[in-house]
Amino acid sequence: MPLIKVQTSIASPDKAQVEALLRDLSSRLATHLGKSEAYVMTAFEAEVPMTFGGTTDPVCYVEIKSVGTMGSAKTLAMSQEFCAQLETVLGIPQNRTYIEFADAPGAMWGWNGRTFG
């Protein structure tokens, strides 16, 4: 049920680097949310045409969605950690990354032919 999706304007790093990033994001998201990693999905899209502040300098947009309530303490901790991680791994400055957090009602999240609510 948790999802972290990264979209960036930069060229895609090599496959091994992307896979390592996705595995790390999966583990960290599960830890932050206190949920089993067995349900975490990750996604990465590079070379997405994007602007931020009127420029096409490297930029990153992240979606984090989960069933349940994340709350401000969790979202602050995740914003700090994921922005720093993406700056280290992808070289995108933290001030050019937006993260959207969305709590989904269980009935609005489907899996395995059913929903979580």
Contact map, one row per residue, 1 for C-alpha under 8 A:
111000000000000000000000000000000000001110000000000000000000000011100000000000000000000000000000000000000000101000000
111100000000000000000000000011000000001110000000000000000000000111100000000000000000000000000000000000000000000000000
111110000000000000000000000000000000000111100000000000000000001111000000000000000000000000000000000000000000000000000
011111000000000000000000110010000000000111100000000000000000011110000000000000000000000000000000000000000000000000000
001111100000000000000000000000000000000001111000000000000000011100000000000000000000000000000000000000000000000000000
000111110000000000000000000000000000000000111000000000000001111000000000000000000000000000000000000000000000000000000
000011111000000000000000000000000000000000011101000000000001110000000000000000000000000000000000000000000000000000000
000001111100000000000000000000000000000000001111010000000111100000000000000000000000000000000000000000000000000000000
000000111110000000000000000000000000000000000111110000010111000000000000000000000000000000000000000000000000000000000
000000011111000000000000000000000000000000000111000000000110000000000000000000000000000000000000000000000000000000000
000000001111100000000000000000000000000000000110000000000000000000000000000000000000000000000000000000000000000000000
000000000111110001000000000000000000000000001110000000000000000000000000000000000000000000000000000000000000000000000
000000000011111011000000000000000000000000000000000000000000000000000000000000000000000001000000000000000000000000000
000000000001111111000000000000000000000000000000000000000000000000000000000000000000000000000000000000000000000000000
000000000000111111100000000000000000000000000000000000000000000000000000000000000000000000000000000000000000000000000
000000000000011111110000000000000000000000000000000000000000000000000000000000000000000000000000000000000000000000000
000000000000111111111000000000000000000000000000000000000000000000000000000000000000000000000000000000000000000000000
000000000001111111111100000000000000000000010000000000000000000000000000000000000000000000000000000000000000000000000
000000000000001111111110000000000000000000000000000000000000000000000000000000000000000000000000000000000000000000000
000000000000000111111111000000000000000000000000000000000000000000000000000000000000000000000000000000000000000000000
000000000000000011111111100000000000000000000000000000000000000000000000000000000000000010000000000000000000000000000
000000000000000001111111110000000000000001110000000000000000000000000000000000000000000000000000000000000000000000000
000000000000000000111111111000000000000001000000000000000000000000000000000000000000000000000000000000000000000000000
000000000000000000011111111100000000000000000000000000000000000000000000000000000000000000000000000000000000000000000
000100000000000000001111111110000000000001000000000000000000000000000000000000000100000000000000000000000000000000000
000100000000000000000111111111000000100111000000000000000000000000000000000000000000000000000000000000000000000000000
000000000000000000000011111111100000100000000000000000000000000000000000000000000000000000000000000000000000000000000
000000000000000000000001111111110000000000000000000000000000000000000000000000000000000000000000000000000000000000000
010100000000000000000000111111111000000100000000000000000000000000000000000001000000000000000000000000000000000000000
010000000000000000000000011111111111100100000000000000000000000000000000000000000000000000000000000000000000000000000
000000000000000000000000001111111110000000000000000000000000000000000000000000000000000000000000000000000000000000000
000000000000000000000000000111111100000000000000000000000000000000000000010001000000000000000000000000000000000000000
000000000000000000000000000011111110000000000000000000000000000000000100010000000000000000000000000000000000000000000
000000000000000000000000000001111111000000000000000000000000000000000000000000000000000000000000000000000000000000000
000000000000000000000000000001101111101000000000000000000000000000000000000000000000000000000000000000000000000000000
000000000000000000000000000001000111111100000000000000000000000000000000000000000000000000000000000000000000000000000
000000000000000000000000011001000011111100000000000000000000000000000000000000000000000000000000000000000000000000000
000000000000000000000000000000000001111100000000000000000000000000000000000000000000000000000000000000000000000000000
110000000000000000000000000000000011111110000000000000000000000000000000000000000000000000000000000000000000000000000
111100000000000000000000010011000001111111000000000000000000000000000000000000000000000000000000000000000000000000000
111100000000000000000000010000000000001111100000000000000000000000000000000000000000000000000000000000000000000000000
001110000000000000000110110000000000000111110000000000000000000000000000000000000000000000000000000000000000000000000
001111000000000000000100000000000000000011111000000000000000000000000000000000000000000000000000000000000000000000000
000011100000000001000100000000000000000001111100000000000000000000000000000000000000000000000000000000000000000000000
000011110001000000000000000000000000000000111111000000000000000000000000000000000000000000000000000000000000000000000
000000111111000000000000000000000000000000011111000000000000000000000000000000000000000000000000000000000000000000000
000000011111000000000000000000000000000000001111100000000000000000000000000000000000000000000000000000000000000000000
000000111100000000000000000000000000000000001111110000000000000000000000000000000000000000000000000000000000000000000
000000001000000000000000000000000000000000000011111000000000000000000000000000000000000000000000000000000000000000000
000000011000000000000000000000000000000000000001111100010010000000000000000000000000000000000000000000000000000000000
000000000000000000000000000000000000000000000000111111111010000000000000000000000000000000000000000000000000000000000
000000000000000000000000000000000000000000000000011111111010000000000000000000000000000000000001000000000000000000000
000000000000000000000000000000000000000000000000001111100000000000000000000000000000000000000000000000000000000000000
000000000000000000000000000000000000000000000000001111110000000000000000000000000000000000000000000000000000000000000
000000000000000000000000000000000000000000000000001111111000000000000000000000000000000000000000000000000000000000000
000000001000000000000000000000000000000000000000011101111110000000000000000000000000000000000000000000000000000000000
000000000000000000000000000000000000000000000000001100111110000000000000000000000000000000000000000000000000000000000
000000011100000000000000000000000000000000000000000000011111000000000000000000000000000000010001000000000000000000000
000000011100000000000000000000000000000000000000011100011111100000000000000000000000000000011001100000000000000000000
000001111000000000000000000000000000000000000000000000000111110000000000000000000000000000010001110000000000000000000
000001110000000000000000000000000000000000000000000000000011111000000000000000000000000000000000111100000000000000000
000111100000000000000000000000000000000000000000000000000001111100000000000000000000000000000000111100000000000000000
001111000000000000000000000000000000000000000000000000000000111110000000000000000000000000000000001111000000000000000
011110000000000000000000000000000000000000000000000000000000011111000000000000000000000000000000001111000000000000000
111100000000000000000000000000000000000000000000000000000000001111100000000000000000000000000000000011110000000000000
111000000000000000000000000000000000000000000000000000000000000111111100000000000000000000000000000001110000000000000
110000000000000000000000000000000000000000000000000000000000000011111000000000000000000000000000000000111100100000010
000000000000000000000000000000000000000000000000000000000000000001111100000000000000000000000000000000111100000000000
000000000000000000000000000000000000000000000000000000000000000001111110000000000000000000000000000000100000000000000
000000000000000000000000000000001000000000000000000000000000000001011111111000000000000000000000000000100000000000000
000000000000000000000000000000000000000000000000000000000000000000001111111000000000000000000000000000000000000000000
000000000000000000000000000000000000000000000000000000000000000000000111111100000000000000000000000000000000000000000
000000000000000000000000000000000000000000000000000000000000000000000111111110000000000000000000000000000000000000000
000000000000000000000000000000011000000000000000000000000000000000000111111111000000000000000000000000000000000000000
000000000000000000000000000000000000000000000000000000000000000000000111111111100000000000000000000010000000000000000
000000000000000000000000000000000000000000000000000000000000000000000001111111110000000000000000000000000000000000000
000000000000000000000000000000000000000000000000000000000000000000000000111111111000000000000000000000000000000000000
000000000000000000000000000010010000000000000000000000000000000000000000011111111100000000000000000000000000000000000
000000000000000000000000000000000000000000000000000000000000000000000000001111111110000000000000001000000000000000000
000000000000000000000000000000000000000000000000000000000000000000000000000111111111000000000000000000000000000000000
000000000000000000000000000000000000000000000000000000000000000000000000000011111111100000000000000000000000000000000
000000000000000000000000100000000000000000000000000000000000000000000000000001111111110000000000000000000000000000000
000000000000000000000000000000000000000000000000000000000000000000000000000000111111111000000100100000000000000000000
000000000000000000000000000000000000000000000000000000000000000000000000000000011111111100000100000000000000000000000
000000000000000000000000000000000000000000000000000000000000000000000000000000001111111110000000000000000000000000000
000000000000000000000000000000000000000000000000000000000000000000000000000000000111111111110100000000000000000000000
000000000000000000000000000000000000000000000000000000000000000000000000000000000011111111111100000000000000000000000
000000000000000000000000000000000000000000000000000000000000000000000000000000000001111111110000000000000000000000000
000000000000000000001000000000000000000000000000000000000000000000000000000000000000111111100000000000000000000000000
000000000000100000000000000000000000000000000000000000000000000000000000000000000000011111110000000000000000000000000
000000000000000000000000000000000000000000000000000000000000000000000000000000000000011111111000000000000000000000000
000000000000000000000000000000000000000000000000000000000111000000000000000000000000011101111101100000000000000000000
000000000000000000000000000000000000000000000000000000000010000000000000000000000000001000111111100000000000000000000
000000000000000000000000000000000000000000000000000000000000000000000000000000000011011000011111100000000000000000000
000000000000000000000000000000000000000000000000000000000000000000000000000000000000000000001111100000000000000000000
000000000000000000000000000000000000000000000000000100000111000000000000000000000000000000011111110000000000000000000
000000000000000000000000000000000000000000000000000000000011110000000000000000000010000000011111111000000000000000000
000000000000000000000000000000000000000000000000000000000001110000000000000000000000000000000001111100000000000000000
000000000000000000000000000000000000000000000000000000000000111100000000000000100000000000000000111110000000000000000
000000000000000000000000000000000000000000000000000000000000111100000000000000000000000000000000011111000000000000000
000000000000000000000000000000000000000000000000000000000000001110000000001000000000000000000000001111100000000000000
000000000000000000000000000000000000000000000000000000000000001111000000000000000000000000000000000111110000000000000
000000000000000000000000000000000000000000000000000000000000000011111100000000000000000000000000000011111000000000000
000000000000000000000000000000000000000000000000000000000000000011110000000000000000000000000000000001111101100000000
000000000000000000000000000000000000000000000000000000000000000000110000000000000000000000000000000000111111100000001
000000000000000000000000000000000000000000000000000000000000000000110000000000000000000000000000000000011111100000111
000000000000000000000000000000000000000000000000000000000000000000000000000000000000000000000000000000001111110000111
000000000000000000000000000000000000000000000000000000000000000000000000000000000000000000000000000000011111110000111
100000000000000000000000000000000000000000000000000000000000000000100000000000000000000000000000000000011111111000111
000000000000000000000000000000000000000000000000000000000000000000000000000000000000000000000000000000000011111111110
100000000000000000000000000000000000000000000000000000000000000000000000000000000000000000000000000000000000111111110
000000000000000000000000000000000000000000000000000000000000000000000000000000000000000000000000000000000000011111100
000000000000000000000000000000000000000000000000000000000000000000000000000000000000000000000000000000000000011111100
000000000000000000000000000000000000000000000000000000000000000000000000000000000000000000000000000000000000011111110
000000000000000000000000000000000000000000000000000000000000000000000000000000000000000000000000000000000111111111111
000000000000000000000000000000000000000000000000000000000000000000100000000000000000000000000000000000000111111001111
000000000000000000000000000000000000000000000000000000000000000000000000000000000000000000000000000000001111100000111
